[in-house]
Amino acid sequence: MRPKIYPQLPPPFNQIPRYPILYHEPSPIHPLPTLSHTSTTTRTPPIPRISIFAKREDQGSPLACAGNKYRKLEYIIPDILSQTPTYYYHESHPATKPLPGPATILVTEGALQSNHTVQVAALARKLGLKALVLLNRDTGGGYKTSSAPECFAQTGNVQINRLLGAEIRMYNANNPEATDAQPVLDELTKSGQRPYWIPGGASLHSLGGLGYARAAFEIAAQEKEAQLGGSGRFDFIFVACGSGSTVAGLISGFKLLEKLRRSSGEASWDRGSRNIIGILTSPTRPQNYHEERVLRFARRAGELIGLLDAEMEVTMEDVHLDDRFVGDGYGVIDDETRKALSLMAETEGIVLDPVYTAKVAAGMMHWVHSEEMTKYAPEHGLQEVNVLFIHTGGQAALSAYFDRI
Ligand SMILES: *Cc1c(COP(=O)(O)O)cnc(C)c1O
């Protein structure tokens, strides 16, 4: 049995429609004892004690290949099912009119081994809709660096998309469809369908940040129940940053939480804000590109959930991204990423994914041994630092990397 803790959301956040596709209980948080032990004893001096936990977003939903996109989609479904879906259009095509009725097909895009597209396809089937996924061969280096590109394009998430009955269209960088889905949406509309467009990772979707804002409340409820040592909360939270709305949602959710707790005078909230570290997973764009997006997404979510002046309340000071672990390319496994995959498998028996969470683990292990963490404890009067690793899913891509792991 899992503990039954439900996040209590304040108004107006609790008024925003959400269609549940996650389990009713929060995704589990559990300790990583071996990793915590080695992280503590291999430091000199072995103070502070490092307690590492994992939040299992890869076990958050009964749907195929559970992962972080389902949490975002919960807040998008009411629009998909509404009589006048309004948020479906591509941000680069704001002139597109709202759909004249509930969507009949979900359309989305991603890299060849995208986890997001699988979660959209599974959701479509769950809702009784069709799915069309645009897969770009040239996003990152997974396909290019594979010793068996034919296999890379058929296994892992591609296979699961097929199993889910999604229509798959593969593109490469030279196709206009790789950057512009409008012709596909027009084609579907002409054939009498009502296509609902969900941008890659659902991050550009206006409602894309809400799911992880809610996750912040869930994590806060769980850390309270877990009766953590040290500060009593997770001092550092590590999560992947790809399209950006996962880390952005967390930033806005914790911002609201900390504001509410401060105004209620709860003493434990005097320690400043939690350190939410987004580990970047692709070197394609510079860090400041991602920072700007994450800030924008965090403010957009913040406005919706009740940060009345999100422009003022959420600032660049809240955005902490780390680009040191991006490796050689999106979807390319370098030595550090491979080592982190093995470390987690061999010490804790936990399987990560090769594209996102392994890079987060590599980054987290670096941080755990860094000066930031050593200095943080005495500065905050702590003997122990609590660290949360967010496992966002993605293991289904592993088989496509059979030649490199
Ligand atoms: C999409 C994805 C991420 C990144 O989340 P964003 O919200 O796009 O930043 C991290 N991990 C996994 C497994 C993913 O599929």
The ligand as a MOL file (V3000), in Angstrom:
LIG
                    3D

  0  0  0     0  0            999 V3000
M  V30 BEGIN CTAB
M  V30 COUNTS 15 15 0 0 0
M  V30 BEGIN ATOM
M  V30 1 C 10.4250 14.7130 -22.0690 0
M  V30 2 C 11.2730 14.0950 -21.0450 0
M  V30 3 C 12.0270 14.8830 -20.1550 0
M  V30 4 C 12.1300 16.3670 -20.2710 0
M  V30 5 O 11.0060 17.0550 -19.8350 0
M  V30 6 P 10.7260 18.5090 -20.4170 0
M  V30 7 O 9.4910 18.9590 -19.7600 0
M  V30 8 O 10.5950 18.3610 -21.9030 0
M  V30 9 O 11.8960 19.3810 -20.0880 0
M  V30 10 C 12.7460 14.2380 -19.1710 0
M  V30 11 N 12.7600 12.9060 -19.0710 0
M  V30 12 C 12.0790 12.1230 -19.9030 0
M  V30 13 C 12.1960 10.6550 -19.7380 0
M  V30 14 C 11.3020 12.6870 -20.9260 0
M  V30 15 O 10.6210 11.8920 -21.7580 0
M  V30 END ATOM
M  V30 BEGIN BOND
M  V30 1 1 1 2
M  V30 2 1 2 3
M  V30 3 2 2 14
M  V30 4 1 3 4
M  V30 5 2 3 10
M  V30 6 1 4 5
M  V30 7 1 5 6
M  V30 8 2 6 7
M  V30 9 1 6 8
M  V30 10 1 6 9
M  V30 11 1 10 11
M  V30 12 2 11 12
M  V30 13 1 12 13
M  V30 14 1 12 14
M  V30 15 1 14 15
M  V30 END BOND
M  V30 END CTAB
M  END
